[in-house]
């Protein structure tokens, strides 16, 4: 999971998100939308695993220390997706609250 999150594609979208290079997150092009969605799905999986007790919260914090910042920067996109899917990134949100 960590290896997947560190892939060049997900690292690039995470960096662009952090640096404010993605303008209106509700109007992303197909590639950026797919990359951001993939990143958030990976973090949703982390949230699921922590929630189920399969990954320790402390380990998740160590491996993904900037996850709350990424979540905050991605919030407009998450909010936009929740217009169609109210549960989108819910496990990620729960995880961020536990940080």
C-alpha positions as CSV (number, residue, x, y, z in Angstrom):
1,X,0.0,0.0,0.0
2,X,2.8,2.4,0.9
3,X,4.6,1.5,-2.3
4,X,1.4,2.3,-4.3
5,X,1.0,5.6,-2.6
6,X,4.6,6.5,-3.4
7,X,4.2,5.7,-7.1
8,X,5.4,8.5,-9.4
9,X,1.8,9.3,-10.5
10,X,0.4,9.6,-7.0
11,X,3.4,11.4,-5.7
12,X,3.0,13.9,-8.6
13,X,-0.7,14.5,-8.0
14,X,0.0,14.8,-4.2
15,X,2.7,17.4,-4.9
16,X,0.6,19.4,-7.3
17,X,-2.3,19.4,-4.8
18,X,0.0,20.5,-2.0
19,X,1.5,23.3,-4.1
20,X,-1.9,24.6,-5.2
21,X,-1.2,23.8,-8.8
22,X,-4.7,22.3,-9.3
23,X,-7.2,25.1,-9.7
24,X,-10.9,24.3,-9.4
25,X,-10.9,20.7,-8.1
26,X,-14.5,20.2,-9.3
27,X,-13.3,21.0,-12.9
28,X,-10.2,18.8,-13.2
29,X,-9.3,17.2,-16.5
30,X,-9.8,13.5,-16.8
31,X,-6.2,12.5,-16.0
32,X,-5.9,14.7,-12.9
33,X,-9.4,13.6,-11.7
34,X,-8.3,10.0,-12.1
35,X,-5.0,10.5,-10.3
36,X,-6.6,12.4,-7.4
37,X,-9.3,9.8,-7.2
38,X,-6.7,7.0,-7.1
39,X,-4.8,8.8,-4.3
40,X,-7.9,9.3,-2.2
41,X,-8.9,5.6,-2.8
42,X,-5.6,4.5,-1.4
43,X,-6.1,6.7,1.7
44,X,-9.6,5.4,2.0
45,X,-8.1,1.9,2.2
46,X,-5.7,3.1,4.9
47,X,-8.7,4.4,6.8
48,X,-10.6,1.1,6.4
49,X,-7.6,-0.9,7.6
50,X,-7.1,1.3,10.6
51,X,-10.8,1.2,11.4
52,X,-10.8,-2.6,11.3
53,X,-7.7,-2.8,13.5
54,X,-5.6,-4.3,10.7
55,X,-3.2,-1.4,10.7
56,X,-2.2,0.5,13.9
57,X,-3.1,4.2,13.9
58,X,0.4,5.1,15.0
59,X,1.9,3.2,12.1
60,X,-0.4,5.0,9.7
61,X,0.6,8.3,11.2
62,X,4.3,7.4,10.8
63,X,3.9,6.2,7.2
64,X,1.6,9.0,6.1
65,X,2.4,12.0,8.3
66,X,1.0,14.5,5.8
67,X,-2.3,12.7,5.2
68,X,-4.4,15.4,7.0
69,X,-2.9,18.1,4.9
70,X,-3.6,16.2,1.7
71,X,-7.1,15.6,2.9
72,X,-7.6,19.3,3.6
73,X,-6.3,20.3,0.2
74,X,-8.5,17.7,-1.5
75,X,-11.6,18.7,0.5
76,X,-13.2,20.7,-2.4
77,X,-12.9,17.6,-4.6
78,X,-14.3,15.3,-1.9
79,X,-17.2,17.7,-1.3
80,X,-17.9,17.8,-5.0
81,X,-17.9,14.0,-5.2
82,X,-20.2,13.8,-2.2
83,X,-22.9,15.5,-4.1
84,X,-23.3,12.2,-6.0
85,X,-22.0,9.8,-3.3
86,X,-22.6,10.9,0.2
87,X,-20.2,8.3,1.6
88,X,-17.3,9.3,-0.6
89,X,-14.0,9.2,1.4
90,X,-15.9,8.6,4.7
91,X,-13.3,6.3,6.1
92,X,-10.5,8.7,5.2
93,X,-12.4,11.5,6.9
94,X,-12.8,9.3,10.0
95,X,-9.0,8.5,9.9
96,X,-8.1,12.2,9.6
97,X,-10.2,13.0,12.7
98,X,-8.3,10.4,14.7
99,X,-4.9,12.0,13.7
